């Protein structure tokens, strides 16, 4: 991936500040108020994170700007982590800066944020569409249809009923209103073995294990247990010694309370609670009737003490505690929590199904039971998988979940595939590869996703193994799940084979742009205010004035004749990188360059000023800021505060202003050394 570093990066050690606006402009319509809120004016350099791109894409204002035409392109920016020609930083970053999820959203008028971001001038349309692909998991009912029976079937494809032959028909029936070019990611099970329905060998009696009473993180265990509670994130499984939360098993959507399971798994922990590592594949061995222990009822004091003990340094993670609570339901957007008397700790229904949510209306006082299995947000919430609300039992994720009657279980693996709609039928998406559970495991990933910079390292190796006979210039779109720091999203990267290795689409650049807040609004404004302090060893002054000296030497006829033997000051216009100022002593200029001999002192000074204003400094700015250009609706300016040394040997301040009239083109506006008061 190519990275084009904005030229401002070389100025990181220099005293450059961003242009500011009137901090009280927002009070213009409030007579009598000069400052009615605390001022928080800052100048900040900020690089967008993966979470920021997702926040930007989810922002309601940006969705309105994008409309239906660019909705997928905006969604792709959120998952891919870079802008495109359709979704530009100038148009979409302002809403992010105002979003409460942005770290500096509370900045006041007059603030400026120098935002560094990634952008692809021409993001391939396939990347946009694949990143926005919907997801479909083949259901138990689908498998029953494939096998032509609601009794003699297995929850997997097999050699006699392959995924390739079956999935197009499943999608045609399941997805209505598909448009030409739509993509869908299909998750399914497949086996190398066909089930045999003729014989039904007697199942041995299912014997519970006794391993869940004593857990240790990182240990591998064999569990024979049963499902005691269900959630969209995984079940609570109980054996003869205790219970544990099983995080996102591959067949979670099929599990029901009472299912007897065999699980080979690794113990993990999260939010102060033990859990079985994500991606396990429980095997259903039958069903049983579930009875619950007497629930623990808590006082507020007991809850607070339990939380403190669990969070104490060195404390072991908790195992699920079957509990009973009464509290008030608080619904806020997609979040549901239940307030309890006597404590600030709230119950957070974990992995709540739609059926459960319907039993928890906002403001209702409910009595419920369930397993407390984790402690979230630094002790603020009891994560609880609820089994019962009032008299209503939660037995499955969906109210109409069919009873599992598969009489044959076959060894299977869980896979993903990408299908594309051509206007009439669904087919496997061409030139597309998607990672499945086994791929993430082979890459050494703890969860079924990638994160950080791992895609750039791992995907080329994956593609080399998947396409050992790839030819030069072959292109593949690699689809995978990516954890951006707050949630897992779908990503797609384009790779091309150069004959030796796979290379990611290299049209991604890194750029920097300034946004300023004025009258409550953020706007793109690349205007600069540059501080050039006088004196030796001032980094910014040395950089700018040395660039001026070099420009004179390289661009002025006989330019070298104006430059000192040390090469760090010149008398074409008087810039001195050594002293960090503009030397306007006419005597020094005449001594250095014989061409001034016939001119008066005033003529020499006037000529040096004019050359500095209209030739030399604009030339230096073009070198140091080659990407600075005009913006529609914004007066882009460069303001430079600097010092000059006059005939009276006084060091005086001056300010020069330029309008940006083209890319790297600077039009002189004014300089205070021409004011009468400054002479």
C-alpha positions as CSV (number, residue, x, y, z in Angstrom):
1,X,0.0,0.0,0.0
2,X,1.4,3.4,-1.0
3,X,1.3,6.1,1.6
4,X,1.6,9.7,0.5
5,X,2.7,11.8,3.4
6,X,1.3,15.4,3.5
7,X,4.2,17.9,3.3
8,X,3.0,19.2,6.7
9,X,4.6,16.2,8.2
10,X,8.1,17.6,7.8
11,X,6.9,20.7,9.8
12,X,5.9,18.7,12.8
13,X,8.8,20.1,14.9
14,X,8.1,23.7,13.8
15,X,5.9,26.4,15.3
16,X,3.0,26.2,12.9
17,X,-0.5,26.8,14.1
18,X,-3.8,26.6,12.4
19,X,-6.0,29.6,11.4
20,X,-8.5,30.5,14.1
21,X,-12.0,32.0,14.0
22,X,-14.0,34.4,16.2
23,X,-14.7,32.4,19.4
24,X,-17.6,34.7,20.3
25,X,-19.2,34.6,16.9
26,X,-22.0,32.3,18.1
27,X,-23.1,35.0,20.6
28,X,-23.8,37.5,17.8
29,X,-27.6,37.0,18.2
30,X,-27.6,37.0,22.0
31,X,-27.5,40.7,23.1
32,X,-26.0,41.2,26.5
33,X,-24.0,38.0,26.5
34,X,-20.3,38.2,25.9
35,X,-19.3,34.8,27.1
36,X,-22.1,32.5,28.2
37,X,-20.3,29.2,28.2
38,X,-16.8,28.0,29.1
39,X,-14.4,28.4,26.2
40,X,-12.6,25.3,25.0
41,X,-10.5,26.6,22.1
42,X,-7.8,24.2,21.0
43,X,-5.5,23.5,18.0
44,X,-5.2,19.8,17.7
45,X,-3.5,17.3,15.4
46,X,-5.6,14.1,15.1
47,X,-5.3,10.9,13.1
48,X,-8.6,9.1,12.5
49,X,-8.9,5.6,14.0
50,X,-10.9,2.6,12.8
51,X,-13.6,3.4,15.3
52,X,-13.8,7.0,14.0
53,X,-14.4,5.8,10.4
54,X,-17.3,3.7,11.7
55,X,-18.7,6.6,13.8
56,X,-18.5,8.8,10.7
57,X,-20.4,6.3,8.6
58,X,-23.1,5.8,11.2
59,X,-23.6,9.5,11.8
60,X,-27.2,10.5,10.8
61,X,-26.1,13.8,9.2
62,X,-23.6,12.0,7.0
63,X,-26.3,9.4,6.0
64,X,-28.5,12.3,4.9
65,X,-25.7,13.7,2.8
66,X,-24.9,10.4,1.2
67,X,-28.6,9.5,0.5
68,X,-29.5,6.2,-1.1
69,X,-27.2,6.8,-4.0
70,X,-24.0,6.7,-1.9
71,X,-25.3,4.7,1.1
72,X,-23.2,1.7,0.4
73,X,-20.1,3.9,-0.3
74,X,-20.5,5.6,3.1
75,X,-21.0,2.2,4.8
76,X,-17.8,1.0,3.1
77,X,-15.8,4.0,4.5
78,X,-16.9,2.8,8.0
79,X,-15.7,-0.7,7.4
80,X,-12.7,-0.2,5.2
81,X,-11.2,2.7,7.2
82,X,-10.5,5.1,4.2
83,X,-12.4,7.7,2.2
84,X,-13.2,7.5,-1.5
85,X,-14.0,9.7,-4.4
86,X,-17.7,9.4,-3.6
87,X,-17.3,10.0,0.2
88,X,-14.8,12.9,0.6
89,X,-13.2,14.0,3.9
90,X,-14.1,17.6,3.2
91,X,-17.8,16.8,3.1
92,X,-18.1,14.1,5.8
93,X,-15.5,14.9,8.5
94,X,-17.4,18.0,9.8
95,X,-20.3,15.8,11.1
96,X,-17.8,13.5,12.8
97,X,-16.2,16.4,14.7
98,X,-19.6,17.3,16.0
99,X,-20.5,13.7,17.0
100,X,-20.6,13.1,20.7
101,X,-18.6,9.9,20.1
102,X,-15.6,12.0,18.8
103,X,-13.0,12.6,21.5
104,X,-12.9,16.4,21.0
105,X,-16.6,17.1,20.0
106,X,-16.9,19.7,22.8
107,X,-14.4,22.2,21.3
108,X,-15.5,25.8,21.1
109,X,-15.6,28.2,18.2
110,X,-12.2,29.2,17.1
111,X,-10.8,25.7,17.4
112,X,-9.1,23.9,14.6
113,X,-8.4,20.2,14.1
114,X,-5.7,19.1,11.7
115,X,-7.1,15.7,10.7
116,X,-4.9,13.0,9.1
117,X,-6.9,10.3,7.2
118,X,-6.6,7.7,4.5
119,X,-8.3,8.1,1.1
120,X,-8.6,6.0,-2.1
121,X,-9.2,8.2,-5.1
122,X,-10.9,5.3,-6.9
123,X,-12.2,2.7,-4.5
124,X,-13.2,-0.3,-6.7
125,X,-17.0,-0.7,-6.7
126,X,-16.7,-4.4,-5.8
127,X,-15.0,-3.3,-2.5
128,X,-17.9,-1.0,-1.7
129,X,-20.6,-3.6,-2.5
130,X,-18.8,-6.5,-0.8
131,X,-18.2,-4.5,2.4
132,X,-22.0,-3.7,2.4
133,X,-23.0,-7.4,1.8
134,X,-25.9,-8.7,3.9
135,X,-25.5,-11.9,5.9
136,X,-27.5,-15.1,5.8
137,X,-27.1,-18.2,8.0
138,X,-28.5,-21.4,6.7
139,X,-31.2,-22.5,9.2
140,X,-32.4,-25.8,10.5
141,X,-35.5,-25.4,8.4
142,X,-33.3,-24.9,5.3
143,X,-31.5,-28.1,6.0
144,X,-34.8,-29.9,6.4
145,X,-35.8,-28.6,2.9
146,X,-32.5,-29.7,1.4
147,X,-32.8,-33.2,2.8
148,X,-36.6,-33.4,2.0
149,X,-37.6,-34.4,5.5
150,X,-38.2,-32.9,8.9
151,X,-37.1,-36.1,10.5
152,X,-34.4,-37.7,8.3
153,X,-32.0,-34.8,7.9
154,X,-28.8,-33.4,9.3
155,X,-27.8,-29.8,9.9
156,X,-25.1,-29.8,7.3
157,X,-24.5,-30.1,3.6
158,X,-22.8,-33.3,2.4
159,X,-21.5,-34.9,-0.8
160,X,-25.1,-35.9,-1.9
161,X,-26.5,-32.5,-1.1
162,X,-23.7,-30.0,-1.6
163,X,-23.7,-26.3,-0.7
164,X,-23.0,-25.3,-4.3
165,X,-26.2,-27.0,-5.5
166,X,-28.4,-26.1,-2.5
167,X,-27.6,-22.5,-1.5
168,X,-28.8,-20.7,-4.7
169,X,-32.3,-22.2,-4.2
170,X,-32.2,-21.4,-0.5
171,X,-31.3,-17.7,-1.2
172,X,-34.0,-17.4,-3.9
173,X,-36.7,-18.4,-1.4
174,X,-35.2,-16.5,1.6
175,X,-34.3,-13.2,0.1
176,X,-37.0,-11.2,-1.7
177,X,-36.4,-8.0,-3.6
178,X,-32.8,-8.6,-4.4
179,X,-31.3,-6.3,-7.0
180,X,-28.8,-7.1,-9.8
181,X,-25.3,-6.9,-8.2
182,X,-26.3,-7.5,-4.6
183,X,-24.0,-9.7,-2.5
184,X,-24.8,-11.9,0.5
185,X,-22.4,-13.7,2.8
186,X,-23.7,-17.2,3.6
187,X,-22.7,-19.1,6.7
188,X,-23.3,-22.9,6.7
189,X,-22.1,-26.3,7.8
190,X,-20.7,-28.8,5.4
191,X,-19.4,-32.4,5.8
192,X,-17.4,-34.9,3.8
193,X,-19.7,-37.7,5.0
194,X,-23.2,-38.4,4.0
195,X,-25.7,-39.2,6.8
196,X,-27.2,-42.7,6.9
197,X,-30.9,-42.7,7.8
198,X,-31.6,-46.4,7.5
199,X,-30.2,-47.4,10.9
200,X,-30.8,-45.8,14.2
201,X,-28.3,-47.2,16.6
202,X,-29.2,-47.0,20.2
203,X,-27.7,-44.0,21.8
204,X,-25.6,-44.6,24.9
205,X,-26.9,-43.0,28.0
206,X,-25.7,-39.4,28.2
207,X,-23.5,-38.9,31.3
208,X,-22.8,-35.4,32.7
209,X,-19.2,-34.4,33.2
210,X,-18.0,-32.8,36.4
211,X,-15.5,-30.3,35.1
212,X,-17.3,-27.0,35.5
213,X,-16.9,-26.8,39.2
214,X,-13.2,-25.8,39.0
215,X,-12.1,-23.8,35.9
216,X,-8.8,-22.2,35.0
217,X,-8.2,-19.8,32.1
218,X,-6.4,-21.4,29.2
219,X,-7.1,-25.0,30.1
220,X,-8.6,-27.4,27.6
221,X,-11.7,-29.3,28.8
222,X,-14.2,-31.9,27.6
223,X,-17.8,-30.9,28.7
224,X,-20.8,-33.2,28.7
225,X,-23.6,-30.8,29.8
226,X,-26.9,-29.3,28.8
227,X,-28.2,-25.9,27.8
228,X,-29.6,-24.1,30.8
229,X,-30.1,-20.7,29.2
230,X,-29.8,-19.2,25.7
231,X,-28.8,-15.8,24.3
232,X,-27.8,-14.4,20.9
233,X,-24.2,-14.5,22.1
234,X,-24.1,-18.1,23.4
235,X,-25.7,-20.4,26.0
236,X,-25.1,-21.2,29.6
237,X,-24.1,-24.9,29.7
238,X,-24.4,-26.9,33.0
239,X,-22.8,-30.2,33.9
240,X,-22.7,-32.2,37.2
241,X,-20.4,-29.7,38.9
242,X,-21.3,-26.2,37.7
243,X,-22.1,-23.9,34.8
244,X,-20.2,-21.8,32.3
245,X,-21.0,-19.3,29.5
246,X,-20.2,-20.6,26.0
247,X,-19.3,-17.6,23.8
248,X,-20.6,-17.7,20.2
249,X,-20.5,-21.4,19.4
250,X,-20.8,-22.1,15.7
251,X,-24.3,-23.5,16.0
252,X,-25.7,-21.1,18.6
253,X,-28.8,-20.2,16.7
254,X,-29.9,-23.9,16.7
255,X,-29.5,-24.4,20.5
256,X,-32.5,-24.7,22.9
257,X,-32.8,-25.1,26.6
258,X,-32.5,-28.8,27.4
259,X,-30.2,-29.7,24.5
260,X,-27.5,-32.2,25.8
261,X,-24.1,-31.2,24.4
262,X,-20.6,-32.5,24.1
263,X,-18.1,-29.7,23.9
264,X,-14.3,-29.8,23.4
265,X,-13.1,-26.3,24.3
266,X,-10.6,-23.9,25.8
267,X,-11.5,-21.9,28.9
268,X,-11.2,-18.1,28.6
269,X,-12.4,-15.1,30.6
270,X,-14.0,-11.7,29.8
271,X,-15.5,-9.0,32.0
272,X,-14.5,-10.8,35.2
273,X,-16.4,-14.0,34.1
274,X,-15.3,-17.4,32.9
275,X,-16.4,-18.3,29.4
276,X,-15.7,-21.0,26.7
277,X,-13.6,-19.5,23.9
278,X,-15.4,-18.3,20.8
279,X,-15.9,-20.7,17.9
280,X,-16.5,-24.0,19.7
281,X,-18.7,-26.6,18.0
282,X,-21.0,-28.3,20.5
283,X,-22.4,-31.6,19.4
284,X,-26.1,-32.1,20.3
285,X,-26.5,-35.6,21.9
286,X,-30.2,-35.4,22.7
287,X,-32.4,-33.4,25.1
288,X,-33.6,-33.5,28.7
289,X,-35.8,-31.6,31.1
290,X,-34.1,-28.7,32.8
291,X,-34.8,-27.8,36.4
292,X,-33.1,-24.8,38.0
293,X,-31.6,-24.4,41.4
294,X,-33.2,-22.1,44.0
295,X,-32.3,-18.6,42.7
296,X,-30.1,-16.4,44.8
297,X,-31.9,-13.2,45.8
298,X,-29.6,-10.2,46.4
299,X,-29.6,-7.2,48.7
300,X,-27.9,-4.1,47.4
301,X,-25.1,-4.5,49.9
302,X,-24.5,-8.1,48.7
303,X,-24.4,-6.9,45.1
304,X,-21.9,-4.2,45.8
305,X,-19.7,-6.5,47.8
306,X,-19.8,-9.2,45.1
307,X,-18.8,-6.7,42.4
308,X,-15.9,-5.3,44.5
309,X,-14.7,-8.8,45.2
310,X,-14.8,-9.9,41.6
311,X,-13.0,-6.8,40.5
312,X,-10.3,-7.0,43.2
313,X,-6.8,-7.4,41.9
314,X,-5.9,-11.0,41.5
315,X,-9.5,-12.2,42.0
316,X,-10.5,-15.3,39.9
317,X,-13.2,-14.8,37.3
318,X,-16.8,-15.7,38.4
319,X,-18.9,-18.6,37.3
320,X,-22.6,-18.1,36.5
321,X,-24.8,-17.5,39.5
322,X,-28.5,-18.3,39.1
323,X,-30.3,-15.3,40.5
324,X,-33.7,-13.7,40.9
325,X,-34.3,-9.9,40.7
326,X,-37.1,-7.3,40.7
327,X,-36.4,-4.0,39.0
328,X,-37.4,-1.2,36.7
329,X,-36.7,-1.6,32.9
330,X,-34.9,1.3,31.3
331,X,-34.8,1.3,27.5
332,X,-32.5,3.7,25.7
333,X,-32.2,3.1,21.9
334,X,-31.0,-0.4,21.5
335,X,-29.9,-0.7,25.1
336,X,-32.0,-2.3,27.8
337,X,-31.0,-2.2,31.5
338,X,-32.9,-2.9,34.7
339,X,-32.5,-0.7,37.8
340,X,-32.3,-2.4,41.2
341,X,-33.1,-1.1,44.6
342,X,-30.2,-0.4,47.0
343,X,-27.4,-0.4,44.5
344,X,-26.2,1.6,41.5
345,X,-25.3,-1.7,39.8
346,X,-27.9,-2.5,37.0
347,X,-28.8,-5.8,35.4
348,X,-28.0,-5.8,31.6
349,X,-29.9,-8.6,29.8
350,X,-27.0,-10.1,27.8
351,X,-27.7,-11.3,24.2
352,X,-31.4,-10.6,24.6
353,X,-33.5,-12.2,21.8
354,X,-36.5,-10.4,20.3
355,X,-38.8,-12.6,22.3
356,X,-37.1,-11.5,25.5
357,X,-37.0,-7.8,24.6
358,X,-40.8,-8.0,24.1
359,X,-41.1,-9.0,27.7
360,X,-39.1,-5.9,28.9
361,X,-41.0,-2.7,28.0
362,X,-39.6,0.6,29.0
363,X,-40.7,1.7,32.5
364,X,-42.1,-1.7,33.5
365,X,-41.3,-3.3,36.9
366,X,-40.5,-6.9,36.3
367,X,-39.4,-10.0,38.3
368,X,-37.1,-12.2,36.4
369,X,-34.5,-15.0,36.8
370,X,-31.3,-15.8,35.0
371,X,-27.6,-16.4,35.2
372,X,-25.2,-13.6,36.3
373,X,-22.2,-14.4,34.2
374,X,-20.1,-11.3,33.8
375,X,-19.5,-7.8,35.3
376,X,-19.3,-5.0,32.6
377,X,-18.3,-1.4,32.4
378,X,-16.0,-1.5,35.5
379,X,-18.7,-2.7,37.8
380,X,-21.7,-0.8,36.5
381,X,-23.6,-3.8,35.1
382,X,-24.4,-7.4,35.9
383,X,-24.4,-9.1,32.5
384,X,-27.2,-11.7,32.9
385,X,-28.6,-14.3,30.6
386,X,-32.3,-14.3,31.5
387,X,-34.3,-17.5,31.6
388,X,-37.7,-16.3,32.9
389,X,-39.6,-13.0,33.1
390,X,-42.7,-13.3,35.3
391,X,-44.3,-16.6,34.2
392,X,-42.7,-16.5,30.7
393,X,-39.9,-19.0,30.1
394,X,-37.2,-18.2,27.5
395,X,-36.5,-21.5,25.9
396,X,-35.0,-20.6,22.4
397,X,-33.7,-17.6,20.5
398,X,-36.8,-17.4,18.3
399,X,-40.4,-18.0,19.4
400,X,-41.0,-20.3,16.4
401,X,-37.7,-22.2,16.6
402,X,-38.4,-25.7,15.4
403,X,-37.6,-28.6,17.6
404,X,-34.5,-30.4,16.5
405,X,-35.3,-33.8,15.3
406,X,-32.2,-34.6,13.3
407,X,-31.6,-38.3,13.8
408,X,-28.1,-38.3,12.4
409,X,-25.1,-36.1,13.3
410,X,-22.2,-36.0,10.9
411,X,-18.8,-34.4,11.5
412,X,-18.9,-31.0,9.8
413,X,-17.1,-27.7,9.5
414,X,-18.5,-24.2,9.5
415,X,-17.8,-22.2,6.4
416,X,-18.6,-18.8,4.7
417,X,-19.2,-18.2,1.1
418,X,-20.1,-15.1,-0.9
419,X,-22.9,-15.2,-3.5
420,X,-23.9,-12.5,-6.0
421,X,-27.3,-11.9,-7.6
422,X,-27.3,-11.5,-11.4
423,X,-30.9,-10.3,-11.7
424,X,-32.4,-13.7,-11.8
425,X,-30.3,-16.2,-9.8
426,X,-27.7,-16.4,-7.1
427,X,-24.2,-17.7,-8.0
428,X,-20.9,-17.9,-6.2
429,X,-19.3,-14.4,-6.5
430,X,-16.4,-14.5,-9.0
431,X,-12.9,-13.5,-8.0
432,X,-13.9,-13.4,-4.4
433,X,-12.4,-15.2,-1.3
434,X,-13.8,-15.1,2.2
435,X,-12.2,-16.3,5.4
436,X,-14.0,-19.0,7.4
437,X,-13.5,-20.3,11.0
438,X,-10.7,-22.7,10.0
439,X,-8.8,-19.9,8.2
440,X,-8.9,-17.6,11.3
441,X,-7.7,-20.5,13.4
442,X,-4.9,-21.3,11.0
443,X,-3.8,-17.7,11.2
444,X,-3.5,-18.0,15.0
445,X,-6.5,-15.7,15.7
446,X,-8.3,-16.1,19.0
447,X,-11.6,-15.0,17.4
448,X,-13.1,-15.2,14.0
449,X,-11.8,-11.8,12.9
450,X,-8.7,-9.9,12.1
451,X,-7.6,-6.6,13.8
452,X,-5.0,-3.8,13.6
453,X,-2.6,-4.3,10.7
454,X,-2.9,-8.1,10.6
455,X,-4.8,-8.1,7.3
456,X,-1.8,-6.7,5.5
457,X,0.4,-9.4,6.9
458,X,-1.9,-12.4,6.8
459,X,-4.0,-12.0,3.7
460,X,-1.2,-12.3,1.2
461,X,-0.1,-15.6,2.8
462,X,-3.7,-16.8,2.8
463,X,-4.2,-16.0,-0.9
464,X,-0.9,-17.7,-1.8
465,X,-2.1,-20.9,-0.2
466,X,-5.6,-20.6,-1.7
467,X,-4.5,-19.8,-5.2
468,X,-1.2,-21.7,-5.8
469,X,-1.5,-21.5,-9.6
470,X,-2.4,-17.8,-9.8
471,X,-1.2,-16.0,-12.9
472,X,0.3,-12.5,-13.2
473,X,-2.3,-9.7,-12.8
474,X,-4.9,-12.0,-11.4
475,X,-7.2,-10.0,-9.1
476,X,-9.1,-11.3,-6.0
477,X,-11.4,-9.5,-3.6
478,X,-10.6,-10.8,-0.1
479,X,-13.6,-10.5,2.3
480,X,-13.1,-10.9,6.1
481,X,-14.4,-9.8,9.5
482,X,-12.4,-7.0,11.2
483,X,-12.5,-5.9,14.8
484,X,-12.1,-2.1,14.7
485,X,-11.7,-1.6,18.5
486,X,-15.4,-1.4,19.3
487,X,-17.2,-3.9,17.0
488,X,-16.6,-6.4,14.3
489,X,-17.4,-5.3,10.7
490,X,-17.2,-6.7,7.3
491,X,-14.1,-5.6,5.2
492,X,-13.0,-6.2,1.7
493,X,-9.5,-5.6,0.2
494,X,-8.5,-6.0,-3.4
495,X,-5.4,-8.0,-4.1
496,X,-3.5,-8.5,-7.4
497,X,-0.8,-11.1,-8.1
498,X,2.4,-9.7,-9.6
499,X,3.8,-13.2,-10.5
500,X,5.5,-13.6,-7.2
501,X,3.3,-12.3,-4.4
502,X,-0.2,-10.8,-3.7
503,X,-0.3,-7.0,-3.3
504,X,-3.1,-5.0,-1.8
505,X,-4.8,-2.3,-3.9
506,X,-2.3,0.5,-3.7
507,X,-4.5,3.5,-4.5
508,X,-4.7,4.5,-0.8
509,X,-3.0,7.7,0.3
510,X,-2.5,9.3,3.7
511,X,-3.4,13.0,3.7
512,X,-3.9,15.8,6.2
513,X,-6.6,18.6,6.2
514,X,-7.6,21.3,8.5
515,X,-11.1,21.8,9.8
516,X,-12.1,24.9,11.8
517,X,-15.1,25.6,14.0
518,X,-17.0,28.9,13.5
519,X,-20.6,29.8,14.6
520,X,-21.2,26.3,15.7
521,X,-20.1,24.6,12.5
522,X,-17.0,22.7,11.4
523,X,-15.7,23.5,7.9
524,X,-12.8,22.4,5.8
525,X,-10.3,25.2,5.8
526,X,-6.6,24.6,4.9
527,X,-5.6,28.1,5.8
528,X,-2.3,28.4,7.7
529,X,-0.8,30.7,10.3
530,X,2.9,30.2,10.4
531,X,5.1,31.5,13.2
532,X,8.7,32.3,12.3
533,X,10.4,33.6,15.5
534,X,13.7,35.5,15.3
535,X,17.0,34.1,16.4
536,X,19.4,31.3,15.8
537,X,18.3,27.7,16.0
538,X,14.6,28.4,15.6
539,X,13.4,25.3,13.7
540,X,10.5,26.8,11.8
541,X,12.4,30.0,10.9
542,X,15.5,28.0,9.8
543,X,13.3,25.7,7.6
544,X,11.4,28.5,5.8
545,X,14.2,31.0,5.4
546,X,16.7,28.3,4.2
547,X,14.0,27.3,1.6
548,X,14.0,30.9,0.5
549,X,17.8,31.0,0.2
550,X,17.7,27.8,-1.8
551,X,14.9,29.1,-4.0
552,X,17.0,32.2,-4.9
553,X,20.0,30.1,-5.7
554,X,18.0,27.8,-8.0
555,X,15.5,30.2,-9.6
556,X,17.1,33.7,-9.9
557,X,19.5,34.5,-12.8
558,X,22.9,34.7,-11.2
559,X,21.2,33.6,-8.0
560,X,24.3,32.1,-6.4
561,X,25.9,35.6,-6.5
562,X,23.3,36.7,-3.9
563,X,24.0,33.8,-1.5
564,X,26.7,34.0,1.2
565,X,29.6,31.6,1.2
566,X,28.0,29.7,4.1
567,X,24.9,29.1,2.0
568,X,22.4,30.1,4.7
569,X,21.5,33.7,3.8
570,X,21.0,35.8,0.6
571,X,20.6,39.4,-0.3
572,X,18.3,39.1,-3.3
573,X,15.6,39.8,-0.7
574,X,17.5,39.4,2.5
575,X,16.3,36.1,4.0
576,X,18.7,34.6,6.6
577,X,18.3,31.1,7.9
578,X,21.2,31.7,10.2
579,X,19.6,34.7,12.0
580,X,15.9,33.6,11.5
581,X,14.9,37.0,9.9
582,X,14.9,39.1,6.8
583,X,17.9,41.4,6.7
584,X,16.9,44.8,5.2
585,X,20.1,46.6,5.9
586,X,20.9,48.3,2.6
587,X,24.6,48.5,3.5
588,X,24.9,44.8,4.0
589,X,23.1,44.2,0.7
590,X,25.5,46.5,-1.2
591,X,28.5,44.9,0.4
592,X,27.3,41.4,-0.6
593,X,26.1,42.1,-4.2
594,X,27.8,44.7,-6.5
595,X,24.7,45.1,-8.6
596,X,23.2,47.4,-5.9
597,X,26.0,50.0,-6.1
598,X,24.1,52.5,-8.3
599,X,20.9,52.4,-6.2
600,X,20.0,54.5,-3.2
601,X,19.4,52.8,0.2
602,X,15.7,53.3,0.0
603,X,15.6,51.8,-3.5
604,X,17.5,48.7,-2.3
605,X,15.2,48.2,0.7
606,X,12.0,48.7,-1.5
607,X,13.4,46.2,-4.1
608,X,14.2,43.5,-1.4
609,X,10.7,43.9,0.1
610,X,9.0,43.5,-3.3
611,X,11.1,40.5,-4.2
612,X,10.3,38.8,-0.8
613,X,6.6,39.6,-1.1
614,X,6.0,38.5,-4.7
615,X,8.8,36.1,-5.6
616,X,10.8,34.4,-2.9
617,X,8.3,33.6,-0.1
618,X,5.7,32.4,-2.6
619,X,8.3,30.2,-4.1
620,X,9.2,28.7,-0.7
621,X,5.6,28.2,0.2
622,X,5.1,26.2,-3.1
623,X,7.9,23.9,-2.1
624,X,6.8,23.4,1.5
625,X,3.0,23.3,0.9
626,X,2.7,21.8,-2.6
627,X,-0.9,20.4,-2.0
628,X,-2.4,23.6,-0.6
629,X,-5.2,24.8,-3.0
630,X,-8.4,26.9,-3.1
631,X,-11.6,25.5,-1.6
632,X,-15.1,26.5,-2.8
633,X,-16.8,28.9,-0.4
634,X,-13.7,29.4,1.8
635,X,-11.0,32.1,1.6
636,X,-7.9,30.1,2.0
637,X,-5.1,32.2,3.3
638,X,-1.5,31.9,4.5
639,X,-0.5,34.3,7.3
640,X,3.2,34.4,8.2
641,X,4.4,36.2,11.4
642,X,8.1,36.9,11.0
643,X,10.9,39.4,11.9
644,X,13.1,41.7,9.9
645,X,16.3,43.6,10.7
646,X,16.5,47.2,9.5
647,X,19.2,49.8,8.9
648,X,18.9,51.0,12.5
649,X,19.9,47.5,13.6
650,X,16.5,46.9,15.2
651,X,14.7,43.6,15.0
652,X,11.0,44.3,14.2
653,X,7.9,42.1,13.8
654,X,5.9,41.9,10.6
655,X,3.0,40.0,9.2
656,X,2.6,39.0,5.6
657,X,-0.6,37.6,4.1
658,X,-1.2,35.5,0.9
659,X,-4.4,34.3,-0.8
660,X,-4.2,30.8,-2.2
661,X,-5.3,31.2,-5.8
662,X,-4.3,27.8,-7.2
663,X,-2.6,24.6,-6.1
664,X,0.7,25.8,-4.7
665,X,0.0,29.3,-6.1
666,X,0.1,32.2,-3.6
667,X,-1.0,35.8,-4.3
668,X,0.5,38.6,-2.2
669,X,-2.1,40.6,-0.2
670,X,-0.3,42.8,2.3
671,X,2.7,43.1,4.6
672,X,2.7,45.2,7.8
673,X,6.3,46.4,7.1
674,X,4.7,48.7,4.5
675,X,2.5,50.4,7.0
676,X,3.6,53.9,8.0
677,X,3.6,52.9,11.7
678,X,5.9,50.1,11.0
679,X,8.6,52.2,9.3
